[in-house]
C-alpha cells in the first residue's frame, strides 16, 4: 500500500527536490566542463545595442540571438578599455592594461604573465587563433604566445571562417581552444551583396548629411564623417549610410558564425563577445572609438553557450567585467586551476548566485589619461589630464549626461575612493618600446589608427 505524505510534508518534499535540481543545475554547469572544446569569438568594435538579443530594431543577428536564448546573456557587460590592444591583452591574461602592458599598437604583452592560450596548451589543448585584423602579429608583440597556430593575415569573415572550419575538421586528436576575431564590423565592410541590405528600410534617412573631416589621432569623426573611412566608401556624406554598412557587416558576421557553429562539435563551450564598442554619432563623435569612456564604447555583448545545451537560458543584469572575466570562466569550466595572476571572476558563478558574487565596481581605462569606475547605479569618469570629474547616474540616465553642477557627494566620494584604490593597485609602467615596420604602420593607417 502506498503511503502519501501529509500535505505540508509534500510541499516540503517538492521544495527540497526543486532546490536539489537547481543546485545540480549549476554544479553541472560549473564543474563538468571536462575536455570540452572552447570557441571564443570576438567581434571587433561591436556594441551590444546593435544586436537583436539586446533590443535592436534591425534583424542583424539571428544566429547570435538564438545562441543567447540557449545560454547566458549578460545585459551589462563592460569592456576594460575602448581600444583594441588593451582589450585583447586583458582577454588573454585576465589582467588590466597597467599589468599586461599592451597599451597600444607596437607595445609588448608582459612576457612573464601567463596567458589563457598558454594555460590551456599546458593542459593538453590544441590552441588556435584566426583573425581578420592583419596587425596583431606585427603590432601586438608577444600576443601570439601560447598558440600552436596564429593566423591573422587580414581577411574577411567568410575567409577566416573557412579557415577555421578546415582547422576544426583536422583537430580530432586533442580538445581545442579556438579564438576567432572578426574585423568586418570595425571596418564597416559587409560583403558586396549585403551592402544595400539596410539602405532602403524604415530606419534609413536619405536626407541626412555631414561634412567629411580629417582623421586626427584618437579624435576621428568629430562632428563629421572621418576621412579615413569615407575614402573607402566613395566619400559619402550620409551618416545613415555608414550605420547601415555597420549593421550589414554585423549580419554578415552573424551568418559566418552560423556556418562556424555548424562545423563545431557539440561538446564545445562557445563565448561571443567584442573587444570594445563604437560611437555612431553620440556626442557628435562618428564611427570610431578609443578616445572616450561612454556607454556605446564600453557596453559590449557577452553570451556564453554551454556544450550540448547543458544549461537553459538565463539573463544576468549585474555589471560584469567583460574582458577581464572570460579567461577565468573558461579555465574554471574546464576544471583547470587558474593562474594566480588572473584578476577576473568566473561568470557562471555570478550567474548561479543571481549576481551576488559580481564585482560591485567595474573599472575601465582609455589609455592612461582617462579612467572610469561604475556600479549598477553610478559612473565616474576621471579626465586625468584636466583633473575633470564626470559623474552620471547610469540607472536613470543611460545617455550619461554628466551632472557635475549638482553632484551626489556620497556617490562621488565612494567612486573616487574606489578608483584611487584601483590606481594604487594598478600603477602604470612603461611597456618596452618597439618600432613598427613600414608595412605594419601602413596597415594601421588604413584602419584609421595612425596618421
URSUL-V507558 format. One record per backbone hydrogen bond with DSSP energy under -1.0 kcal/mol. NH is the residue of the N-H (numbers start at 1). CO is the residue of the C=O. E is the energy in kcal/mol with one decimal. If there is no record, write none. Layout:
NH:CO:E, NH:CO:E
//
This chain:
10:6:-2.5, 11:7:-1.9, 12:8:-2.0, 13:9:-2.9, 14:10:-2.6, 15:11:-2.2, 16:12:-2.5, 17:13:-2.7, 18:14:-2.5, 19:15:-2.5, 20:16:-2.7, 21:17:-2.1, 22:18:-2.1, 23:19:-2.6, 24:20:-2.7, 25:21:-2.4, 26:22:-2.0, 27:23:-2.8, 28:24:-2.7, 29:25:-1.5, 30:26:-2.5, 31:27:-2.8, 32:28:-1.3, 33:333:-1.3, 36:33:-1.8, 37:267:-2.6, 38:176:-2.8, 39:269:-3.3, 40:178:-2.7, 41:271:-3.2, 42:180:-3.0, 43:273:-2.0, 44:182:-2.6, 46:43:-1.4, 48:299:-1.9, 50:47:-1.2, 51:48:-1.6, 54:51:-1.4, 55:52:-2.2, 56:51:-1.9, 60:58:-1.8, 65:61:-2.7, 66:62:-2.0, 67:63:-2.1, 68:64:-2.3, 69:65:-1.3, 70:67:-1.3, 72:304:-3.1, 73:314:-2.5, 74:302:-2.5, 75:316:-2.7, 78:320:-2.6, 79:298:-2.9, 87:83:-1.7, 88:84:-3.0, 89:85:-2.4, 90:86:-2.0, 91:87:-2.4, 92:88:-2.2, 93:89:-1.5, 94:90:-2.7, 99:96:-1.6, 100:96:-2.5, 101:97:-2.9, 103:101:-1.7, 106:139:-3.0, 107:104:-1.9, 109:141:-3.1, 110:100:-2.5, 113:110:-1.8, 116:92:-2.9, 119:115:-2.4, 120:116:-2.4, 121:117:-2.6, 122:118:-2.2, 123:120:-1.0, 124:121:-1.6, 125:120:-2.1, 126:175:-2.5, 128:177:-3.1, 129:149:-2.2, 130:179:-2.4, 131:151:-2.7, 132:181:-2.1, 139:135:-1.9, 140:136:-2.6, 141:107:-1.7, 143:140:-1.9, 145:142:-1.3, 147:144:-1.8, 148:127:-1.7, 149:127:-1.7, 151:129:-3.3, 160:156:-2.4, 161:157:-2.2, 162:158:-2.0, 163:159:-1.9, 164:160:-2.2, 165:161:-2.7, 166:162:-2.0, 167:163:-2.1, 168:164:-2.7, 169:165:-1.9, 171:168:-1.0, 172:170:-1.0, 177:126:-2.9, 178:38:-2.9, 179:128:-2.6, 180:40:-3.0, 181:130:-2.0, 182:42:-2.2, 187:183:-1.9, 188:185:-1.4, 189:184:-2.6, 194:191:-2.4, 197:194:-2.1, 204:201:-1.5, 210:237:-2.3, 213:225:-2.5, 219:216:-2.8, 223:284:-3.7, 225:211:-2.8, 227:213:-2.6, 229:226:-1.4, 230:226:-2.4, 231:227:-2.5, 232:229:-1.1, 233:230:-1.7, 235:230:-2.9, 241:238:-1.1, 243:239:-2.0, 244:240:-2.3, 245:241:-2.0, 246:242:-2.4, 247:243:-2.5, 248:244:-2.4, 249:245:-2.3, 250:246:-1.7, 251:247:-2.1, 252:248:-2.2, 253:249:-2.5, 254:250:-2.7, 255:251:-2.0, 256:252:-1.9, 257:253:-2.4, 258:254:-1.8, 259:255:-1.7, 260:256:-2.7, 261:257:-2.7, 262:258:-1.6, 268:266:-1.6, 269:37:-3.1, 270:305:-2.6, 271:39:-2.6, 272:303:-2.4, 273:41:-2.6, 277:297:-2.9, 278:296:-1.7, 279:288:-2.3, 281:285:-2.1, 284:281:-1.9, 285:282:-1.5, 286:221:-3.2, 287:279:-1.3, 297:294:-1.6, 298:294:-1.3, 299:295:-3.1, 300:77:-2.1, 303:272:-2.3, 304:72:-2.2, 305:270:-3.2, 308:266:-1.3, 309:306:-1.2, 310:307:-1.3, 314:71:-2.4, 316:73:-2.7, 320:76:-1.8, 322:78:-1.9, 322:320:-1.1, 325:321:-2.3, 329:325:-1.6, 330:326:-2.2, 331:327:-2.3, 332:328:-2.2, 333:329:-1.8, 334:330:-1.8, 335:332:-1.0, 336:331:-2.9, 342:339:-1.7, 343:94:-3.2, 350:346:-1.4, 351:347:-2.2, 352:348:-2.4, 353:349:-1.5, 354:351:-1.4, 355:350:-2.7, 356:353:-1.5, 358:355:-1.4, 362:374:-3.0, 364:372:-2.2, 365:80:-1.9, 366:370:-2.9, 371:382:-2.0, 372:364:-2.6, 373:380:-1.9, 374:362:-1.9, 375:378:-2.3, 379:392:-2.2, 380:373:-2.9, 381:390:-2.7, 382:371:-3.4, 383:388:-2.8, 384:369:-2.2, 384:382:-1.0, 386:383:-1.2, 387:383:-1.5, 388:383:-1.3, 390:381:-2.7, 392:379:-2.3, 394:377:-1.1, 395:377:-1.3, 397:393:-2.1, 400:397:-2.4, 403:391:-2.8, 412:408:-3.0, 413:409:-2.6, 414:410:-2.1, 415:411:-2.5, 416:412:-2.3, 417:413:-2.2, 418:414:-2.3, 419:415:-2.5, 420:416:-2.3, 421:417:-2.2, 422:418:-2.1, 423:419:-2.7, 424:420:-2.2, 425:421:-1.8, 426:422:-1.5, 441:437:-2.7, 442:438:-2.1, 443:439:-1.9, 444:440:-2.3, 445:441:-2.0, 446:442:-1.9, 448:445:-1.5, 449:444:-2.7
//
